[in-house]
């Protein structure tokens, strides 16, 4: 089933010269198409032309009836401008849930033959997205807009590289005279071995650093909310799988960042007991996260069933 048919002769004029020309392709149901090229090649211009945000000469951009994409693209663009990670995560999750419910409503209306409400809703969303995007694009030229998006992508990948390199990135630590936990540096384990020593060191670093604790419970809470609120069962399974993978990977990276960042502990990285301590500690925190997730879901389900909320 053909979802999109694109035939663009030329578009995106800069100094009376077209940025792109002779663009032609089809998008079938289930296909994934990527635009690859250097800076200034016209990737963003092509996308804006397909979305109807930029005029083009000759050709046509035909979209299957009932399918809309402009609103989702604009929402994704403005989410990047929201300051604060927590606020951005909350808004993204709420939009994801609302879009999930909206897509199910559209599918239900379409399946029973109620075409008119679907067409009206699509027209309203498309008009709002085009009006807001046109106001934004008037401020800068097409070439500047494309270069800005390319620079954002480069910066994002550079941040990933720094995040994966414990020697380059250091966690932000607030200086105190005495920490909130383990002020007298009491022992967690009665038996002192190389394995328990490394595990105890990491646990104290982990619990004394607010950013680690916040990220740990943030992953659990967001995953629990997604499993609890999103109706389709297959999405619940996907969210659960993503939680397991993300939590274990994050704990492993956090261990490497905390232990490998100091030269006194980095020298033990080739020892067998180092890997044993790493695996045991990461696994223990991983199982604790699964237990907390299950506890939260069980308590939420009991509360919903007790008060007879919809969807309980």
C-alpha positions as CSV (number, residue, x, y, z in Angstrom):
1,X,0.0,0.0,0.0
2,X,1.5,3.3,-1.1
3,X,1.4,5.9,1.7
4,X,3.4,8.7,0.1
5,X,4.4,9.7,-3.4
6,X,7.0,12.5,-3.9
7,X,7.9,14.2,-7.2
8,X,9.7,17.5,-6.7
9,X,11.3,19.3,-9.7
10,X,13.1,22.0,-7.6
11,X,12.6,23.7,-4.3
12,X,14.4,25.6,-1.5
13,X,15.7,28.6,-3.4
14,X,18.7,30.4,-2.0
15,X,20.0,33.4,-4.0
16,X,17.7,32.4,-6.9
17,X,19.3,28.9,-7.1
18,X,17.4,25.8,-6.1
19,X,18.8,23.8,-3.2
20,X,17.2,20.5,-4.3
21,X,16.0,19.3,-7.7
22,X,14.7,16.1,-9.2
23,X,13.5,14.4,-6.1
24,X,11.3,11.4,-6.7
25,X,10.5,8.4,-4.5
26,X,7.6,6.3,-3.1
27,X,7.0,5.3,0.5
28,X,5.2,2.0,0.9
29,X,3.5,0.7,4.0
30,X,6.1,-0.7,6.4
31,X,9.1,0.9,4.6
32,X,11.7,3.1,6.2
33,X,13.6,5.8,4.1
34,X,16.6,7.7,5.2
35,X,18.1,10.9,3.7
36,X,21.9,10.8,3.7
37,X,24.3,13.5,2.5
38,X,26.8,16.2,3.7
39,X,25.9,19.6,5.2
40,X,23.9,21.8,2.8
41,X,22.9,18.9,0.6
42,X,19.2,19.6,1.1
43,X,18.0,17.0,3.5
44,X,16.0,19.3,5.7
45,X,14.8,21.3,2.6
46,X,13.4,18.0,1.2
47,X,11.6,17.2,4.4
48,X,10.1,20.7,4.7
49,X,9.0,20.5,1.0
50,X,7.3,17.2,1.7
51,X,5.6,18.7,4.7
52,X,4.3,21.6,2.7
53,X,6.3,24.2,4.5
54,X,8.2,25.2,1.4
55,X,7.0,25.8,-2.2
56,X,8.2,23.7,-5.0
57,X,8.0,23.9,-8.8
58,X,6.2,21.2,-10.8
59,X,5.6,17.7,-9.5
60,X,3.4,16.8,-6.5
61,X,3.5,15.4,-3.0
62,X,0.6,12.9,-2.6
63,X,-0.3,11.6,0.8
64,X,-2.7,8.7,1.5
65,X,-6.1,10.0,2.9
66,X,-6.3,9.8,6.6
67,X,-2.5,9.9,7.2
68,X,-0.9,13.0,8.7
69,X,2.7,13.6,9.7
70,X,3.3,17.4,10.0
71,X,1.9,17.7,13.5
72,X,4.2,15.0,14.9
73,X,7.3,16.6,13.2
74,X,6.5,20.0,14.7
75,X,5.9,18.6,18.2
76,X,9.2,16.8,18.1
77,X,11.0,20.1,17.0
78,X,9.5,22.2,19.8
79,X,10.2,19.5,22.5
80,X,14.0,20.2,21.9
81,X,13.4,23.8,23.0
82,X,11.9,23.0,26.4
83,X,14.3,23.8,29.2
84,X,14.8,21.2,31.9
85,X,15.1,17.5,31.5
86,X,12.4,16.5,33.9
87,X,9.9,18.9,32.3
88,X,10.8,17.7,28.8
89,X,10.5,14.0,29.8
90,X,7.1,14.6,31.4
91,X,5.7,16.5,28.4
92,X,7.1,13.9,26.0
93,X,5.5,11.0,27.9
94,X,2.1,12.8,28.2
95,X,2.2,13.5,24.4
96,X,3.1,9.9,23.7
97,X,0.1,8.7,25.8
98,X,-2.3,11.2,24.2
99,X,-1.1,10.3,20.7
100,X,-1.5,6.6,21.5
101,X,-5.1,7.2,22.6
102,X,-5.8,9.5,19.7
103,X,-4.4,7.0,17.1
104,X,-6.7,4.3,18.6
105,X,-9.7,6.6,18.4
106,X,-8.9,7.5,14.8
107,X,-8.5,3.8,13.9
108,X,-11.8,3.0,15.7
109,X,-13.7,5.7,13.8
110,X,-12.1,4.8,10.5
111,X,-13.0,1.1,11.0
112,X,-16.7,1.8,11.6
113,X,-16.9,4.1,8.6
114,X,-17.0,7.5,10.4
115,X,-14.8,9.3,7.8
116,X,-16.0,12.8,8.5
117,X,-14.6,13.2,12.1
118,X,-11.3,11.8,11.0
119,X,-11.0,14.2,8.1
120,X,-11.9,17.2,10.2
121,X,-9.4,16.2,13.0
122,X,-6.6,15.7,10.4
123,X,-7.4,19.0,8.8
124,X,-7.3,20.9,12.1
125,X,-4.1,19.3,13.2
126,X,-2.4,19.9,9.8
127,X,-3.5,23.5,9.7
128,X,-2.3,24.3,13.2
129,X,1.1,22.7,12.5
130,X,1.5,24.5,9.2
131,X,0.6,27.9,10.7
132,X,3.0,27.5,13.7
133,X,5.8,26.2,11.5
134,X,5.4,29.0,8.9
135,X,5.8,31.6,11.7
136,X,9.0,29.9,12.9
137,X,10.5,29.6,9.4
138,X,9.9,33.2,8.5
139,X,12.6,34.2,11.1
140,X,15.4,32.4,9.4
141,X,16.3,31.3,5.8
142,X,16.0,27.7,4.6
143,X,19.8,27.3,4.5
144,X,20.3,28.6,8.0
145,X,17.6,26.4,9.3
146,X,19.2,23.3,7.7
147,X,22.6,24.1,9.0
148,X,21.2,24.6,12.5
149,X,19.5,21.2,12.5
150,X,22.8,19.6,11.2
151,X,24.7,21.3,14.0
152,X,22.2,20.0,16.6
153,X,22.7,16.5,15.4
154,X,26.5,16.8,15.6
155,X,26.3,18.2,19.1
156,X,24.0,15.3,20.1
157,X,26.4,12.7,18.9
158,X,29.4,14.4,20.6
159,X,27.5,14.4,23.9
160,X,26.9,10.6,23.4
161,X,30.7,10.1,22.9
162,X,31.5,12.1,26.1
163,X,28.8,10.1,28.0
164,X,30.4,6.8,27.0
165,X,33.9,7.9,27.9
166,X,34.5,7.9,31.7
167,X,37.9,9.5,31.3
168,X,36.4,12.6,29.7
169,X,33.1,13.1,31.5
170,X,32.9,13.6,35.3
171,X,29.7,13.6,37.3
172,X,28.8,16.8,39.0
173,X,29.4,16.4,42.8
174,X,28.1,18.8,45.4
175,X,30.8,19.5,48.0
176,X,29.7,19.0,51.7
177,X,31.6,18.8,55.0
178,X,29.7,15.5,55.7
179,X,27.6,13.4,53.4
180,X,24.0,12.6,54.3
181,X,24.6,8.9,54.2
182,X,27.5,7.0,55.9
183,X,28.9,10.1,57.6
184,X,31.3,8.1,59.6
185,X,32.1,5.8,56.7
186,X,30.8,2.7,58.4
187,X,31.1,-0.6,56.8
188,X,28.3,-2.1,54.7
189,X,29.8,-5.6,54.6
190,X,31.2,-7.3,57.7
191,X,33.5,-9.5,55.6
192,X,36.3,-7.4,54.0
193,X,37.5,-8.7,50.7
194,X,38.5,-7.1,47.4
195,X,35.1,-7.8,46.0
196,X,33.1,-6.4,48.9
197,X,35.5,-3.4,49.1
198,X,34.8,-2.4,45.5
199,X,31.1,-3.1,45.9
200,X,30.9,-1.0,49.0
201,X,32.8,1.8,47.4
202,X,30.4,2.0,44.5
203,X,27.3,1.7,46.7
204,X,28.5,4.7,48.8
205,X,29.3,6.7,45.7
206,X,25.9,5.8,44.2
207,X,23.8,6.7,47.3
208,X,25.8,9.9,48.0
209,X,25.3,11.3,44.5
210,X,21.8,12.8,44.0
211,X,22.1,12.6,40.2
212,X,22.6,8.8,40.3
213,X,19.6,8.2,42.7
214,X,17.4,10.6,40.7
215,X,18.2,8.8,37.4
216,X,17.7,5.4,39.0
217,X,14.2,6.2,40.2
218,X,13.4,8.2,37.1
219,X,13.9,5.2,34.9
220,X,11.7,3.1,37.2
221,X,8.9,5.6,37.5
222,X,8.7,6.5,33.8
223,X,8.7,2.8,32.9
224,X,6.0,2.0,35.5
225,X,3.8,4.9,34.2
226,X,4.2,3.7,30.6
227,X,3.3,0.1,31.5
228,X,0.4,1.2,33.6
229,X,-1.2,3.9,31.4
230,X,-0.6,2.8,27.8
231,X,-3.5,0.5,26.9
232,X,-2.1,-1.9,24.1
233,X,-0.6,-5.0,25.6
234,X,2.2,-5.2,22.9
235,X,3.3,-1.7,23.9
236,X,3.5,-2.7,27.6
237,X,5.7,-5.7,26.6
238,X,8.0,-3.3,24.6
239,X,8.2,-0.8,27.4
240,X,9.1,-3.6,29.8
241,X,11.8,-4.9,27.5
242,X,13.2,-1.4,27.0
243,X,13.2,-0.9,30.8
244,X,15.3,-4.1,31.4
245,X,17.8,-3.2,28.7
246,X,18.1,0.5,29.7
247,X,18.4,-0.1,33.4
248,X,21.1,-2.8,33.1
249,X,23.1,-0.7,30.6
250,X,22.8,2.4,32.7
251,X,24.0,0.7,35.8
252,X,27.0,-0.8,34.0
253,X,27.9,2.7,32.6
254,X,27.4,4.2,36.0
255,X,29.8,1.7,37.6
256,X,32.4,2.4,34.9
257,X,32.0,6.1,35.3
258,X,32.3,6.1,39.1
259,X,35.1,3.5,39.5
260,X,37.1,4.0,36.4
261,X,37.3,7.8,36.7
262,X,39.7,7.7,39.7
263,X,43.3,6.5,39.2
264,X,43.4,4.7,42.5
265,X,40.6,2.4,41.5
266,X,41.2,2.3,37.8
267,X,44.4,0.3,38.3
268,X,42.3,-2.7,39.4
269,X,40.2,-2.8,36.2
270,X,42.1,-5.8,34.9
271,X,41.7,-7.9,38.0
272,X,39.3,-10.8,38.1
273,X,37.7,-9.6,41.4
274,X,37.0,-6.3,39.7
275,X,34.7,-7.9,37.2
276,X,33.2,-10.1,39.9
277,X,32.3,-7.1,42.0
278,X,31.0,-5.2,39.0
279,X,28.7,-8.0,37.9
280,X,27.4,-8.7,41.4
281,X,26.7,-5.1,42.3
282,X,25.1,-4.2,39.0
283,X,23.0,-7.4,39.1
284,X,21.9,-6.6,42.7
285,X,20.8,-3.1,41.8
286,X,19.1,-4.4,38.6
287,X,17.1,-6.9,40.6
288,X,16.2,-4.2,43.1
289,X,14.9,-2.0,40.3
290,X,12.7,-4.9,39.0
291,X,11.4,-5.5,42.5
292,X,10.5,-1.8,42.9
293,X,8.9,-1.7,39.5
294,X,6.8,-4.7,40.3
295,X,5.9,-3.3,43.7
296,X,4.8,0.0,42.2
297,X,2.7,-1.7,39.5
298,X,1.1,-4.0,42.1
299,X,0.2,-1.2,44.4
300,X,-1.2,0.9,41.6
301,X,-3.3,-1.9,40.3
302,X,-4.7,-2.6,43.7
303,X,-5.6,1.1,44.2
304,X,-7.3,1.3,40.8
305,X,-9.2,-1.9,41.5
306,X,-10.2,-0.6,45.0
307,X,-11.6,2.7,43.7
308,X,-13.0,1.1,40.5
309,X,-11.1,3.5,38.2
310,X,-11.6,3.0,34.4
311,X,-9.0,0.6,33.0
312,X,-8.4,-1.1,36.4
